[in-house]
Amino acid sequence: MRNFHHKDSSMPTEIETARAVSYSPEQRVFDAFVSLEERRGSLVFVPDVVAGVVPPLTVRQAHDVLFRLDESGIIELRPESGLSSLSERELKLAPRSRGMLLTYARRR
């Protein structure tokens, strides 16, 4: 009989399955943000947040969640000041608003 609670098991535990089903896009993006914040400091590089949740989310879904978190006052999205320093991948992962590329975020 397979032990589903053993760490080396290739099958998820019941708890992991329940978390995956109930893990909202908002929670997934916020958790990625907090994880980066804890490791790198209060100013978080937004393309790293997006990269951390794609997949299972799409880039567009991640951007939509970031905008909602900003609008609700949880985080503040901040514009990029030097486009030349960003890679093509980072440019694709960073959201845009009103013609500005938003590459950094911090908690409010």
C-alpha positions in Angstrom: 0.0 0.0 0.0 1.4 3.4 -1.0 2.1 5.9 1.8 0.7 9.2 0.5 2.1 11.2 3.4 5.7 10.3 2.7 7.8 13.2 1.3 9.2 11.1 -1.5 5.9 10.0 -2.8 5.2 11.0 -6.4 1.5 11.4 -5.6 0.2 14.5 -3.7 -1.3 14.1 -0.3 -4.9 14.8 0.3 -4.0 18.0 2.0 -1.8 19.1 -1.0 -4.7 18.2 -3.3 -7.2 20.3 -1.3 -4.8 23.2 -1.2 -4.2 23.1 -5.0 -8.0 23.1 -5.6 -8.7 26.0 -3.2 -5.5 28.0 -4.0 -6.9 31.2 -5.6 -4.9 33.2 -8.2 -4.9 36.1 -5.7 -3.4 33.9 -3.0 -0.9 32.3 -5.4 0.4 35.8 -6.6 0.5 37.3 -3.1 2.4 34.3 -1.7 4.9 34.6 -4.5 5.2 38.3 -3.7 5.7 37.7 0.0 8.3 34.9 -0.7 10.4 37.3 -2.8 9.9 40.1 -0.3 11.2 37.9 2.5 14.3 36.8 0.5 15.2 40.1 -1.2 13.8 43.0 0.7 10.8 45.3 0.6 11.1 46.3 -3.1 10.1 43.3 -5.2 10.9 42.8 -8.9 7.5 42.1 -10.5 8.7 39.9 -13.4 10.0 37.5 -10.8 6.6 37.4 -9.1 4.9 36.7 -12.5 7.5 34.0 -13.4 6.8 32.3 -10.1 3.1 31.8 -10.8 3.2 31.1 -14.6 2.2 28.3 -15.0 -0.4 27.5 -13.7 -1.6 31.1 -14.2 -1.2 32.9 -17.5 0.8 36.1 -17.7 -2.4 38.0 -18.2 -4.0 36.4 -15.1 -1.0 37.3 -13.0 -1.1 40.9 -14.3 -4.8 41.1 -13.5 -4.2 39.9 -9.9 -1.3 42.4 -9.5 -3.6 45.2 -10.6 -6.3 44.1 -8.2 -3.8 43.9 -5.3 -2.6 47.4 -6.2 -6.2 48.8 -6.5 -7.2 47.3 -3.2 -4.2 49.0 -1.5 -2.3 45.8 -0.6 0.7 46.5 -2.8 1.9 49.4 -4.8 3.1 48.8 -8.4 5.9 51.1 -9.4 7.2 52.1 -12.8 10.5 51.1 -14.4 13.0 53.9 -14.7 15.5 52.2 -17.1 14.2 50.0 -19.9 17.5 49.2 -21.4 18.5 47.1 -18.4 15.5 44.6 -18.8 15.8 41.4 -20.8 13.2 40.5 -23.4 11.7 38.0 -21.0 11.4 40.5 -18.2 9.7 43.0 -20.6 7.1 40.3 -21.4 6.5 39.5 -17.7 6.1 43.1 -16.5 2.6 44.6 -16.6 1.9 47.9 -18.3 -0.5 50.6 -17.2 -1.1 54.0 -18.9 1.9 53.4 -21.1 4.2 52.7 -18.1 6.0 49.5 -17.5 5.5 48.4 -13.9 8.5 46.4 -12.7 8.6 46.9 -9.0 6.2 46.5 -6.1 6.1 47.0 -2.4 3.6 46.5 0.3 1.6 49.5 1.4 
